Amino acid sequence: MKFPISTVLLIVVLGIFAVVLGYNYVWRPFSNQTMVEVQEPEAVASDSADLAMDDSARKWLVSDLTPEQKIGQMLFVPITLDDTTASLSAVLSETAKLQPGGYLLFGSDIDAIFAKRSTDEIRQNVEQGAVPAILAIDHEGGTVQRFDGNGFLSLPSAQALCKLEPAEQDELLAQSAQELSLAGIQMVFGPDIDVSSKSAVLKTRVCSGDPQVVSEYGSRFVSAFTKYGVLPVLKHYPGIGSTTKDLHANFDQQIVLSKDVVPFRYILDQYPQIGVMVSHMGVLNQIPELPCSQSADCIDQLRSTNPQALIISDSLTMKAAAYDGQAQEFSKPLETIALSAVFAGNQMLVFGPDATPEQLQQVADALVAQYAVDTDFATKVDAAVARILDAKEFQIFK
């Protein structure tokens, strides 16, 4: 049976139109926001300085750093605090060669006095004249709060906070932010703005299944912490509220929906220069076998809409980060994971407390070696370090 030429042309045109629409939905979830209506945020004056500035007025320049120092700036070295100073001194000594851009603090039942003493010691260990390291901590409230001893408010979980009146939320968040600031913390890995009404994995870490409620809660969290000079990091891009597997122990693939990215857009519209943590979840409507943290396609969606955000990986020692989609096994060595994360667009790399100084040095050596032979990689590193130095000069150590 033959069809008229006009019918054939119509079918071809409709087919092309369908492909274009499919591309926009599949590859640009950040641009597809029509499924969920959300109130636009009120204009908020940014506390951050304009990052555009003459190099002659800057404290630190990328060009002044060696390749080793540049790679060091991209690393968060994990430190587990206990009730002694000897272990802290040992870790600082073992990782001094890295000259890391930041330290991520772990521990439990840490009181305010010991926390301040520890952060003071870390700062004093930074070589005179070197770029200072960011002191960061996981602090969402509920089950994710490292500093929870005497002198620190037990901040309620996101789920509990979102059931309170806005004024009550503001009061608790402000107190917690002030306590961390006084303890010497400059960056907080929070808030968790994953959208879910009930998550078997994240549990009380999720605020709500309503993206508007999550957006408003996240905005209050960011407002409170930035007021006290603590830079927030939104978690976990592109939104893992639908995940059914713990990414610390497994790999999961989910479709990213419009509602998942609404809180990121809402908050970054108000605070474009804060941090964003990228998850290891595979995105079914992109490249499902690749963790988002190692996918340029996934991270480029964030970079294209929010170029000033500081992009930080989730912990690269999580099992999901080691997933090899082709082999369908968790076989990637840490150096390969780190290389992939930088190529994908992460600007700072996080490691869990199980990462040893020896492993971190191997990672740094691999990144430095790649920097020496790969101009594209070197360009990515230089751009990442420039953003890190901007964050330090204009937001953290201003």
Secondary structure, 3 states (H helix, E strand, C coil): CCCCHHHHHHHHHHHHHHHHHHHHHHHCCCCCCCCCCCCCCCCCCCCCCCCCCCHHHCCCCHHHCCHHHHHHHCEEEEEECCCCCHHHHHHHHHCHHHCCCEEEEECCCCCHHHHHHHHHHHHHHCCCCCCCCEEEEEEEECCEECCCCCCCCCCCCHHHHCCCCHHHHHHHHHHHHHHHHHCCCCEEEEEECCCCCCCCCCHHHCCCCCHHHHHHHHHHHHHHHHHCCCEEEEEEECCCCCCCCCCCCCCCEECCCHHHHHHHHHHHHHCCCCEEEECCCEECCCCCCCEHHHCHHHHHHHHHHCCCCEEEEEECCCHHHHEECCCCEECCCHHHHHHHHHHHCCCEEECCCCCCHHHHHHHHHHHHHHHHHCHHHHHHHHHHHHHHHHHHHHHHCC
